[in-house]
């Protein structure tokens, strides 16, 4: 693990914030702490961290608004959302606004540290992959599936000739599908391959990201043409058509 990795913990409950920060520092990370959303935004603007841990409920500006604002600014740092609520709605909202993962309180410190490590590892793998591709010819790596065109080096996606913006994790999920058209993946398999961990009860993270992909790719997300549901089995990217449409 790189000891220089910096993590921002935004949590209004002092005991929880102190405990998380203590364990993160014990694991070798540099940690910044705050108790509200507005200061979290300011800290991330002044000295960007490699990963953010955001509590859902904070005074002034909650974690959802912080997440939404950062993504609107183009900040792609991984975000782990913490929620004490038991309803799926709040978790889904966080994911749809750009969070990469979530944990529901109470959670174990071991699970928390595992999620942090997985998110940072995925981000590091992304940087390494981009560096490895730097000298490749763009034409050799472009993936085309009908009206969908993906340029991995530039992380550029066009649908029907029009560019679409994706978060880093959304792009990784799309690439995983695009590189294996026709292959059916369960939610657990996608969670392991793209997020870097497998844990019962968090497959809904995958479902939410699939919905986000469809909202950006499909003419009618309720009748998808690219990312297809295989009932009882999972999801797949459609086979490449013989004649591009």
Backbone torsions as a table, in degrees:
resi	resn	phi	psi	omega
1	UNK	NA	138.8	178.5
2	UNK	-79.6	115.8	-177.2
3	UNK	-66.5	-13.0	-178.5
4	UNK	-81.6	-7.8	-179.1
5	UNK	-61.2	129.7	-175.8
6	UNK	-109.6	135.4	-177.3
7	UNK	-127.4	133.9	175.9
8	UNK	-102.3	124.6	177.6
9	UNK	-109.7	114.6	177.7
10	UNK	-112.7	105.1	-174.9
11	UNK	-149.9	126.4	-175.1
12	UNK	-81.4	-17.0	177.2
13	UNK	-85.6	112.8	-172.7
14	UNK	-57.2	-43.5	-176.9
15	UNK	-64.2	-40.6	179.4
16	UNK	-69.1	-44.6	180.0
17	UNK	-59.9	-45.6	-180.0
18	UNK	-62.7	-40.7	-178.7
19	UNK	-65.6	-45.0	179.3
20	UNK	-63.9	-45.4	-179.2
21	UNK	-62.8	-41.6	179.5
22	UNK	-59.8	-45.5	-178.2
23	UNK	-72.4	-34.7	176.0
24	UNK	-65.3	-43.3	177.7
25	UNK	-64.4	-37.7	177.5
26	UNK	-63.5	-26.6	178.4
27	UNK	-87.0	-0.5	174.6
28	UNK	100.9	7.4	-179.7
29	UNK	-91.1	153.5	170.7
30	UNK	-90.0	130.4	-170.5
31	UNK	-123.5	133.5	168.9
32	UNK	-109.1	144.4	-176.1
33	UNK	-127.4	147.4	172.9
34	UNK	-156.1	164.3	-176.4
35	UNK	-111.7	-1.6	-178.4
36	UNK	-144.6	162.4	-174.8
37	UNK	-68.1	-39.1	-178.3
38	UNK	-62.3	-43.6	178.6
39	UNK	-70.8	-29.1	175.8
40	UNK	-62.8	-43.2	177.1
41	UNK	-61.7	-43.5	-179.2
42	UNK	-63.5	-45.0	-179.9
43	UNK	-63.0	-42.1	-178.8
44	UNK	-69.1	-28.3	177.6
45	UNK	-74.4	-42.2	-176.6
46	UNK	-75.3	-41.7	-177.3
47	UNK	-144.2	83.1	-174.1
48	UNK	-54.8	133.8	177.1
49	UNK	-94.7	163.8	-179.8
50	UNK	-79.6	-20.5	-179.2
51	UNK	-156.5	145.1	178.3
52	UNK	-119.6	135.5	172.5
53	UNK	-109.6	113.5	-174.5
54	UNK	-116.8	125.4	172.0
55	UNK	-74.5	141.8	-179.0
56	UNK	-64.5	-47.0	-176.0
57	UNK	-103.2	109.4	177.2
58	UNK	-137.7	153.1	179.0
59	UNK	-69.1	150.6	177.0
60	UNK	82.4	-66.6	177.8
61	UNK	-141.1	124.3	-176.8
62	UNK	-81.0	173.6	-176.9
63	UNK	-60.9	-34.0	178.8
64	UNK	-62.9	-43.8	-179.8
65	UNK	-68.7	-37.4	176.8
66	UNK	-61.5	-47.3	179.5
67	UNK	-59.3	-48.2	-179.3
68	UNK	-60.4	-43.3	-178.4
69	UNK	-66.5	-43.6	179.7
70	UNK	-62.8	-43.6	-179.5
71	UNK	-66.6	-36.4	177.7
72	UNK	-64.4	-28.6	178.3
73	UNK	-80.9	-9.0	-177.8
74	UNK	91.4	10.6	177.8
75	UNK	-76.1	118.8	-175.9
76	UNK	-105.6	10.5	178.9
77	UNK	-57.2	137.8	178.9
78	UNK	-57.0	140.8	179.2
79	UNK	-123.7	124.3	174.7
80	UNK	-106.8	116.8	-177.2
81	UNK	-94.1	134.5	176.0
82	UNK	-107.7	132.7	180.0
83	UNK	-137.8	138.6	175.9
84	UNK	-95.4	-6.2	-176.5
85	UNK	-80.7	149.4	-176.2
86	UNK	-94.8	-10.0	-177.2
87	UNK	-82.5	146.6	177.8
88	UNK	-68.6	-24.7	-173.8
89	UNK	-57.2	-46.4	-177.1
90	UNK	-66.5	-36.8	178.6
91	UNK	-67.0	-44.2	-179.8
92	UNK	-63.4	-41.5	178.7
93	UNK	-59.1	-43.5	179.6
94	UNK	-61.3	-43.5	179.6
95	UNK	-67.5	-39.3	-178.9
96	UNK	-69.8	-24.8	178.8
97	UNK	-87.6	0.2	173.2
98	UNK	119.1	-0.1	176.5
99	UNK	-67.2	149.3	-178.7
100	UNK	-91.5	-25.8	-177.1
101	UNK	-162.5	167.6	178.0
102	UNK	-146.0	155.7	172.6
103	UNK	-131.3	137.7	178.8
104	UNK	-98.6	127.6	176.9
105	UNK	-71.1	144.1	-4.4
106	UNK	-79.9	148.9	177.1
107	UNK	-134.9	160.6	179.8
108	UNK	-82.3	149.9	177.6
109	UNK	-64.9	-32.9	178.4
110	UNK	-63.2	-42.9	178.6
111	UNK	-66.5	-41.2	178.1
112	UNK	-58.7	-49.3	-179.0
113	UNK	-65.7	-34.0	177.9
114	UNK	-65.4	-40.4	178.8
115	UNK	-65.2	-43.9	179.2
116	UNK	-59.5	-47.1	-179.0
117	UNK	-61.9	-41.6	-179.2
118	UNK	-65.1	-42.8	180.0
119	UNK	-65.9	-41.7	178.7
120	UNK	-68.5	-38.5	178.4
121	UNK	-63.4	-41.6	179.1
122	UNK	-64.1	-40.7	178.6
123	UNK	-64.5	-38.8	178.8
124	UNK	-67.4	-40.3	177.9
125	UNK	-63.4	-36.4	177.3
126	UNK	-63.0	-46.2	179.5
127	UNK	-62.8	-40.1	179.6
128	UNK	-65.2	-40.0	179.8
129	UNK	-65.4	-40.3	178.4
130	UNK	-64.9	-39.9	178.8
131	UNK	-64.9	-39.9	-179.0
132	UNK	-67.3	-27.2	-177.7
133	UNK	-90.5	-4.4	-170.3
134	UNK	-57.6	-32.9	-176.3
135	UNK	-97.0	3.0	180.0
136	UNK	-79.3	153.8	174.8
137	UNK	-78.2	132.1	-177.4
138	UNK	-57.4	-38.8	-177.2
139	UNK	-64.3	-28.0	-178.4
140	UNK	-76.6	-20.7	-172.9
141	UNK	-111.1	-2.6	-178.9
142	UNK	-68.5	131.2	177.6
143	UNK	-105.1	131.1	-178.5
144	UNK	-126.7	131.9	175.3
145	UNK	-139.8	93.4	-175.7
146	UNK	61.8	-125.1	-179.6
147	UNK	-82.3	3.9	179.6
148	UNK	-99.5	126.3	179.2
149	UNK	-129.1	127.6	-178.4
150	UNK	-124.5	126.7	175.3
151	UNK	-110.6	98.7	-173.4
152	UNK	-59.6	-38.8	-176.3
153	UNK	-62.5	-45.2	179.5
154	UNK	-86.2	-7.2	-173.9
155	UNK	52.2	47.1	-177.5
156	UNK	-110.5	134.3	178.1
157	UNK	-125.4	131.8	173.7
158	UNK	-122.3	138.0	176.3
159	UNK	-123.0	116.8	-176.3
160	UNK	61.0	30.9	179.6
161	UNK	85.3	-6.1	-178.3
162	UNK	-103.7	129.9	-179.9
163	UNK	-67.4	144.2	177.6
164	UNK	-126.8	140.5	179.9
165	UNK	-92.2	137.0	178.9
166	UNK	-133.7	146.6	172.0
167	UNK	-70.4	166.9	-178.5
168	UNK	-58.9	-41.9	-177.9
169	UNK	-72.8	-38.2	176.0
170	UNK	-59.4	-42.8	-179.4
171	UNK	-64.4	-43.2	179.3
172	UNK	-60.9	-41.2	178.3
173	UNK	-65.0	-43.9	178.3
174	UNK	-62.0	-43.5	179.2
175	UNK	-61.5	-39.4	179.9
176	UNK	-60.3	-42.8	176.5
177	UNK	-66.7	-47.8	-173.4
178	UNK	-64.2	-30.8	179.4
179	UNK	-78.0	-12.5	-179.5
180	UNK	-135.2	59.9	-178.2
181	UNK	-60.9	137.3	179.6
182	UNK	87.9	-14.3	-179.6
183	UNK	-81.9	128.9	-178.6
184	UNK	-91.4	127.9	178.9
185	UNK	-119.2	135.1	171.8
186	UNK	-75.8	165.5	178.1
187	UNK	-63.4	-37.8	178.8
188	UNK	-64.2	-39.5	178.6
189	UNK	-65.8	-40.7	178.6
190	UNK	-67.4	-39.8	178.8
191	UNK	-59.7	-42.0	-179.8
192	UNK	-71.1	-43.0	-174.6
193	UNK	-74.1	-39.0	-173.5
194	UNK	-99.1	-44.4	-178.3
195	UNK	-83.0	-26.6	176.9
196	UNK	92.7	14.5	176.1
197	UNK	-153.9	165.2	175.9
198	UNK	-134.2	123.7	-176.7
199	UNK	-151.3	124.7	-179.0
200	UNK	-58.8	138.5	175.5
201	UNK	98.1	-7.1	-178.0
202	UNK	-116.1	15.6	178.3
203	UNK	-65.4	-19.3	179.9
204	UNK	-63.5	-24.8	174.3
205	UNK	-55.7	-43.3	179.7
206	UNK	-65.2	-46.3	-178.8
207	UNK	-57.0	-43.3	-178.8
208	UNK	-64.7	-40.9	179.3
209	UNK	-69.8	-33.4	173.9
210	UNK	-60.9	-44.5	179.0
211	UNK	-61.6	-37.8	178.5
212	UNK	-67.0	-39.9	176.2
213	UNK	-61.2	-46.6	-178.1
214	UNK	-62.9	-37.2	180.0
215	UNK	-62.1	-28.0	-177.8
216	UNK	-96.6	-25.9	-175.1
217	UNK	-95.7	-36.3	-166.2
218	UNK	-93.9	143.9	172.1
219	UNK	-64.3	-40.6	175.4
220	UNK	-132.7	102.3	-177.6
221	UNK	-56.9	-23.1	178.6
222	UNK	-78.5	-15.3	177.1
223	UNK	-129.8	69.9	-172.6
224	UNK	-64.8	145.8	177.9
225	UNK	-111.0	-23.5	-176.1
226	UNK	-103.4	-58.9	179.8
227	UNK	-96.6	107.2	-171.5
228	UNK	-103.2	145.6	174.4
229	UNK	-90.3	129.5	174.0
230	UNK	-106.0	103.9	-170.3
231	UNK	-53.7	127.9	178.0
232	UNK	79.1	-1.6	-176.2
233	UNK	-126.3	-41.2	-178.8
234	UNK	149.1	-134.6	-175.7
235	UNK	-136.0	157.7	175.3
236	UNK	-152.2	155.9	168.4
237	UNK	-82.9	137.9	-179.4
238	UNK	-60.1	154.1	175.2
239	UNK	-62.6	148.0	177.3
240	UNK	-65.7	127.2	177.9
241	UNK	-67.4	150.1	179.4
242	UNK	-63.8	-42.9	178.4
243	UNK	-113.4	114.2	179.8
244	UNK	-54.1	140.2	-179.4
245	UNK	-101.7	NA	NA
